[in-house]
Amino acid sequence: MGAWNVFTDYLHDFLFGIYPYLCAGVFFVGSLIRFDRDQYTWRSGSSQMLRARQLRWGSNLFHIGILAIFFGHLFGLLTPKWIYEAFITVQQKQMVAIVLGGVFGTICFIGLTLLLHRRLYDPRIRRTSAGVDIAILVLLWVQLCFGLITLPFSLGHRDGSMMVQLSMWAQHIVTFQAGAADFVRGADWPFQLHIVMGMTLFLLTPFSRLVHIFSAPVWYLFRSWQIVRRRGGATRRPGPVPPPRPAAAE
């Protein structure tokens, strides 16, 4: 029994103290190497021409939900307590996280389920899908299920104690402080499994289509207007530029 306790302690320290840095290193270095050596694959691989209506509903719901969840986790975990406690109590922040997590988690779950169903049960899309595409969708779906499972457990910690513990773990990790794994010790199993699967998704990002998150065309919202003028000087709507005329033979 003592050997088993030693093994579980070692595994816990590895998963929550060492594994985060392993995942972060592979995430950043792997993404840079892929961008440098294999830019042609740096895309989402759209199958919009096949079953476009279900893609439109699934993709929109999924992206709305996942963006809200991502930034909610980012600011919720990494914002120090002394910053937000002047405006909101820990208990209130916990309830906001539960409500918004439930709403956007459900939206994301519906969208992701539509995308996964479309990819698995449409023969044409299945034939054009790589194994890693399906695996990533399945992992995302399972990870989202674990995230929704944490909501009832969060209701059991309405004093915000568990949320503070997880925040301290994340803040110790990003600031390279020792003892980060101790904050997760004793946490309910859905929280621990949710964290490990989330880190694993970062680990797999450079080897999948998830890298397209870096290529969001934000610049398009801020680009200058394109003005095209006719030969006579009048402006017209932007359109394709005609090919140049061949030079006259001398």
Residue pairs with C-beta under 8 A, 6 or more apart in sequence:
12 181
12 184
12 185
13 181
15 181
15 192
15 196
16 169
16 180
16 181
16 184
16 192
16 195
17 180
17 181
19 196
19 199
20 173
20 180
20 199
21 173
22 203
23 199
23 200
23 202
23 203
24 202
26 202
26 203
26 206
27 202
27 203
27 205
27 206
30 205
30 206
30 207
31 205
31 206
31 211
31 214
33 206
34 41
34 42
34 206
34 207
34 211
35 42
35 211
35 214
42 211
42 212
42 214
42 215
43 209
43 212
43 215
44 209
44 212
45 130
45 133
45 209
47 55
47 125
47 128
47 129
48 55
50 122
50 124
50 125
50 128
51 118
51 122
51 124
51 125
54 114
54 117
54 118
55 115
55 118
57 111
57 114
58 111
58 112
58 113
58 114
58 115
58 118
59 111
59 115
60 111
61 107
61 108
61 110
61 111
61 114
62 108
62 111
62 112
62 114
62 115
63 111
64 104
64 107
64 108
64 111
65 104
65 105
65 106
65 107
65 108
65 109
65 111
65 112
66 108
66 112
68 100
68 104
68 107
68 108
69 101
69 104
69 105
69 108
69 147
72 97
72 100
72 101
72 104
76 93
76 97
76 163
76 167
77 166
77 167
77 170
77 171
78 167
78 170
78 171
78 174
79 167
80 171
81 90
81 164
81 167
84 93
88 96
89 160
90 159
90 160
90 163
90 164
91 158
91 159
91 160
93 160
93 163
94 154
94 157
94 158
94 159
94 160
94 163
95 158
97 154
97 163
98 151
98 154
98 155
101 147
101 151
101 154
102 148
102 151
105 144
105 147
105 148
105 151
106 148
108 144
109 141
109 144
109 145
109 148
112 137
112 140
112 141
112 144
113 141
115 137
116 137
116 138
116 141
118 125
119 125
119 126
119 129
119 133
119 134
119 137
120 126
120 134
132 207
132 208
132 209
133 208
133 209
135 208
136 201
136 204
136 208
136 209
136 210
139 197
139 200
139 201
139 204
140 201
142 197
143 194
143 197
143 198
143 201
146 190
146 193
146 194
146 197
147 194
149 190
149 194
150 188
150 190
150 191
150 194
153 162
153 188
153 190
153 191
154 162
154 163
157 163
162 187
162 188
162 191
165 183
165 184
165 187
166 183
166 184
166 187
166 191
166 195
168 183
169 180
169 181
169 183
169 184
171 177
172 178
172 179
172 180
172 183
173 180
184 191
184 192
184 195
201 210
204 210
205 211
205 213
226 238
227 235
227 238
228 235
228 236
228 237
228 238
228 239
228 241
229 235
229 236
230 236
